Amino acid sequence: MKKLSLLLVVIFAFACNQEEKPQHTIISGAVDNNVGETVFVRGNGFEKRTPIDAQGTFKDTLNIPQDGFYELYVGRERTGIYLEKGKNLNLTLDATQFDETLNYSGDLAKENNFLASKYLWNEQNLNYKELFVLNEEKFKNSIAENQNSIDSLYKTQNISNSNFKKQLDTEDKFARAVLIENYQNAHNYYTGKTNYKVSENFYDELKEINYKDTIAYRNSTSYQSLLDAYFNRLVSEDTTYAEGTENVVFLKKVDAHLPDGYAKDKIMSSYLQFGLKPDETLDEAYNIYKNSNPNPDNLAKLTERYNKLQSLVKGKPSPTFNYENHKGGTTSLESLQGKYVYIDVWATWCGPCIREIPSLKKFEEDYKDKNIQVVSISIDEPKNYDKWKKMVDDKNLGGIQLIADNNWNSKFVTDYAILGIPRFILVDPAGNIVAADAPRPSDPKLRKMVDNLL
């Protein structure tokens, strides 16, 4: 009886210890040069946004569903972090030099300082254009060499966390697969070889990957990127669809490939945030998603966007603007009636916007004697007003240079349901929409479209 009582005491003590183990994570930190931003953590079906106070500090309790990799955002900056239940993580950074100043302390300092050094190494050493223009053999050798450099960084941290290492190896495997899946399309883009196809055995090493692993999709951001790349490759290899209907083909392939549930809904709804376009594919793309047993909240959001985009199809009156002109005064869309107007929505902080500037200048020069006016509308915040003025001068930007009155919340921007930049819009001489999402200046389709109009 005494032996039984002692056993019960041991079991009870063990149960109490199990119950007392913390099931939450404490994240805290200090952000220098913070301007009204928040700390946003998401991953594994979890999301939590934490305000940064006036002193630049924050602290919060995260009830994460499981140990693993998550994404941390401060404003537009993003990095990967590793969290475990019952562990604390503290970070410090300067918002103006995010990757260069990010530093961690606390229970998971070694793991996360390694991740910070990994992201910084990639930023400083990984040039995607240089990588993707390589031939197949050199490309694969290069990504292997890059991984060796990352592995060397890992060794310097003396990390003994076996769970972290196991998940890191999985993430690295998926990250390599993402590059391989993207290679053909990226090689075509950077080299201009639009008909290039990889060799027959190029994808052989990916045969062991399960492209229907809905559990991995919940747990791994790299796997999420992998599925996106995989479906985009399948679309690019499909020669049966009409030009301009890539979004519909993408949705059909996802719908046919994955079972109903979180992964399918997340891929389709995320894609449609940008892939739902006010053109001839609008109704079909929306209905594919609507009939895929979607998440009700996501369907409600996309239905709202769908209804708004219906007012932006070809032939509808264009939303208007009347914004400050770099040369003085203001300029309205109405004042440009009688000409086609090609509108560029951009910002000084937007890298893809800056890369379009040479093509935009060339387009303007080539069509200077035609009935078309180029207008660039910056959505920079007030704090970057002088930066906008200086960039227009330093880069000798042409056309009509305007700055919107309330950055992303400016009425013209919200009326056009713009979620990402650069965004290009073409309006006809009567002020009606030709294309609410027109081709970029670097895309030959733009000149084909304009030449058919003028």
N, C-alpha and C positions, 0 to 999 in steps of 0.2 A: 504493500500500500504506500509505504514511504517512497519507494522507487517510482511509483506511478505519480505521486504528488510532485516529486522533483521534476519528472518529465514534463508535467503540465506547467510548472513554473518556468521551465526553460522555453517551452513553446510560447507561453504568454509573453515572456520577455522578448523573444524574437519577433513576435507579432507587433509588440509595441514599438520596437526599434524600426520595423518596416514602416509602420504608420507615421513615425516621427521624421522619417527621411523627407526633406523638402522636395516638393514636386514642381517647384517654380524656379525661374531664373531671374536674378536681379541684374539689370543693365543700367549703367549710369555713366556720366561723363561730363566733359566740358568742351564747348565749341567756341573757339575764338573767331571774331569777325562774323558772327552769325547775324543774319538779317531776316528776322521773322520766319525762320524755317522750323521744321519739326524733325524728329527722328522717327523713321518709319521702318519697322522690321516686318518681313513677311517670308513665308515659305512653309512647305508641308501643310498647306491649307490654313495657315495661321497668318493673321495680320494685326498689327498694333501700332498706333501712331501716338507719339509722346511729344508734348510741347517742350521747347527749350525756353527757359525763363530769361528774364532781362539780364541776368548775370552770365548767361551762356551755359548754364548747367541744366542737367536733366537726370531723372532717376525714375525707374518704373519696374513693376513686377510683370514678367512675361510667363504666362501659363502655356508654354509651348507643348505641342502634342507629343513630341519625341526629340531625342538627341539627334543633332545633325546640322546640315548646312542651311543657312538662311541668308536673305539679302537685307542689307542695311542701307537706307537712303538718308542723306541729309541734303534737302533741297533737290537739285538735279543730279548730285553726285551719288554714286552707288558703289558698294563693295560687298564681297561675300564674307560672312562671319560663321563661326562654329559655336553652337550653344548646346549645353547639357542641362538637364533638370538638376536642381539643387546646387548649381554653380553660379558664381558671380562674375561679371565682366564689366570692366571700366575702360573707357576710351577717352583720349584727348586728340583734338585735331584743330587745324586752322582751316576754316571754310574756304579761304582763298587759295590754299595749297593742300587740297584734300589728301591725295595719295602720298605726297611727300612728307606730311606731318602726322599721319595717322599712327597712333601708338596705343597699345593695350596693356592693362595690368589686371590683376585678379586671378581667379582660379584657372582661367583658360587663356592666359596671356601668351604662352608659348605657341599654342595652336593658331591663335589669331594674329600674332605678330608675324608668323610664317606666312599666313594668307595675305597680310598686308604687303610683305616683301615680294610675294609672288605676283600680286596685281601690279605693283610698281615695276617689277622686272618686265612684265608683259608690256606695260605702257611705254617703257623706255627702249625696249629691244625688239618688239614684235611689230613689223611693218607689213600689214596685210597685202598691200600692193606688191611689194618685193617678194613676199611669200607665194602669192597665187600666180605670178607670172612665170615661176619656175616650171620646168618640165616635171612630169610625174615622179621620176626617181629622185630628183633633187628636192622636190617638194616634200616627199615623205622623209628623206634624210634630214631635211631642215627641221621638221616638226619633232623628229626623234632627238636631234641635238638640243632643241629648245627644252624638251622634257628633261634631258640630262642636266641642263643648267638649273632647272627648277628642283630636281632631285638633290642637287648639291646644296641649294638653299635650305632644303628640308633638313639635311644632315647637320647643318650648323646650329639648329635649334634644340637638338637633343630632346626631342619629343618622345615620351614613352606611352602616350595614349593610344592603345591598340585600336579602339573603336574609331578614333579620328583617322588613323592611318588606313584602316579598311575602307571607310567612306571616301577618303581622299583618293585612294587608288581607283575606286569606281568612278568618281568624278573625272579623274584624269583620262580614264578610258573613254568616257562619253565625250569629253572635250576634244580628244583626238578624232573621234568619229565625226564630230560636228565639222571639223576642218575638212575631212575627207569628203563628207557629203556636200559641202559648199564648193569644193575645188572646181568642178566643171563649170558651173555658172560664173564663179568669180574669175576663173581663167579667161573665159569668153569676154567678160566685162572689161578686165584690165588690159587684155591683149588686143581686143577688137576682133578676135577670131570667132565670129558668131556661130560658125558651124563646127567648132572643135568638139570632139567626143573623146572621152577617156578610153584607155585600152580595156579589153574585155575582162581582165582579171583585176582591175583597179579596186573594186569594192569587195574583193574576196575576204579580206580580213574583218569585214563587218558582218559576215554571215552568221556569226555566233550571237549577234545582238538581237534581242527580241524587240521588235518595233511595235509590239502590242502590250507592253508591260505597263499597265495602268498604275501599279504600285510604285514603280520607279518614277513614273510621271509625277506622282504626288510628292515624292521625296527628293528629287534631284532637279535643280535648275538646268544643269548641263543636259540631262535627258530631255527636258522640255525643249531646249534649243535644238537638240538632235532631231526630235520628231518634226519640228518646224522645217529644218533643213532637208530632211528626208522627203517630206511631202512637196516642198518646193522643187526638189530634184525630179520627183515623179511628174510634176506638172511640166517642167522644162523638157522632159523626154517624151511627152505625149504630143504627137503631131496631128491629132484628130480634131482639135478644137479651133474655133474662129479666133482671130486676133482680137485682143481686148477683153476676152472672157476668162482670163487666167484665174480670177478670183472664184468664179463659179466652179471651174475644174478642181481647184484646191479644195473647196468645200465638199464637193462630191467624193473626192478621194478619201478625205478624212471620215466622212459619213459612212462610207463603205468599209473602211479599214478597221475602225475602232468600235467597240460596243458602246451602247448608250451609258452615260455616266460622266464622272468628273473630267477625265482626260479629254474625251471628245468635246464636251461642252466648253472646256477652258480653251482648247486650241481654236475652235470655231468662233467663239465669242471674242477672244483676244484678236484674232485675225480680222474679224469684221469691224472692230473699232476703227481700223484704217482701210480695210478691204471692202467695206460697204460704200459704194460710190454712186454719185448721182448721174448715172449713165444708163445705157440700155440693159445692164446687168442688175440693176437695183432690185427689181421685184423678184427675180429668180434667186439671187443670192440670199435675200431676206427669207424667202419661203423655204429654201433648203434648211436653213437654221431653225426656222419656226417649226418645221415638221420633224426635227431630229430629237424630240423629247428633251428640250432644253431646260436649263435651270430657270425657274420663273423670274427671279430677280434679274438675271442677265437678259432674258427675253424682253422684260419690261424696258430695260435701258436701251436695248437695240431697237425696239419698236419706236421708242421716242426719237432715236436718231433717224430711223427709217422715215418716219413721218416728216421730219425736218428736211431730209435730203430730197423728198419729193418736190419741194418748192425750188430746188436748185438744178433741176434737169434742163437739158438744152431747150432754149426758146422761152424760158421763164424770165421775168424782169430781174436784173441783177440787183442784189443789195448795193447800197451806195456808201460813199465815204466823203468826208471833207476834212482833210488833215493838213497839218503844218508842212509847208514846203521848205526844203533845205535852203532854197534861194530866197526865201521870204514869203510871207503871206500864207495862204492856204490854197489847196487845189481839191476840187470835187470831181467825182466821176461824171456828173452831169455836164461839167465844163468841157469834157473831152468827147461828147457825143458828136457823131459824124466820122469818127475813126474807130477802127478796131483797137481795143486796149488789152495789152498783155500785162497782167499784174503779177508781180513777184512779192510774196509775203515772206519776210526773212528777219534775221536779227544778227547783231555783231558777234554773238557768242556761238552761233550755229555753224559748225564746221562744214556740213554738206551744203549750206547756203553759200558760204565763201567759195567753195569749190566750183559752184555754178557761175560765179562772176565772169570768168574769161569767156565762157560760152554765151552768156547773156550779152556781153559787150559785142561779141562777134555777130550775134543775131541782130542786135540793134544796128550795127554798122551795115550789115548786108541788106537790111530792110529800111534804111533811113529815108529812101525815096518812095516808099510804099505808104499806103493809108493805114499805118499801125503805129500806136504809141506805147512805149514801154514805161511802166510805172512800178517803182519799188516801194513797198510799204514796210518799214521797220516796226517790229513789235517789241523793241527794247524797252526795258523799264526806265523810269525817270532817272535812276542813279547812273544809267549808261547813256544819257542824252549826249553828253560831250564826246563820249566814245563814238557814238553814231556819227556826229558831225565830223569828227576827225577822220573816221574811216571813209566816209564819202569823199572827203578831200584827198586823203592819202592814196586811195585806190582810183581816184579820178572816175568815180562811178557816173555813168551817163543816165539817160532817161530822166524821168521826173522822180526825185527822191523825196519821199514823205515819211513821217513818223506817226504811228497811230497814237490816239489819245489815252489809251488805257491798256497797253500791251495785250496780253492774251484775252482780256475782258473787253477789248474794244468792240463796238457793235458790229463793225464790218467783219471782224474775225469770228465772232459768235454767230452772226447771221449765216456765214458760210460753213459753220460747224467745223472749223479748222482745229485739229488736234495735234498736228505736227507740221514742222517746216523743214525745208522750203516747201511752199505751196504755190502753184502757178494757176492762174485763172485767165480765161480768154472771154472777152465781152465784145459784142458786135456794135456797129455804129449807132444802133437805136437803143443801146443800153440793155440788151437782152443777153442771156448767157449762151455762149457757144460751148464752153467746157468749164465746169466748176472745178475740175481737177485736170488741168491741161498738162501735156508733156513738158518735161524740163527743157531748158535751152540746149543741154547736152544730148538730148534724145532726138534723133533724125525725124521722129514722128511729128515733132513740132513744125518743122519746115514743110512737111507734106501737108499737114492740116492747114497751115496758113496759106500755102501756095494754092490750095483748092478754093480758098475764100477770096483772095485778092485778084 
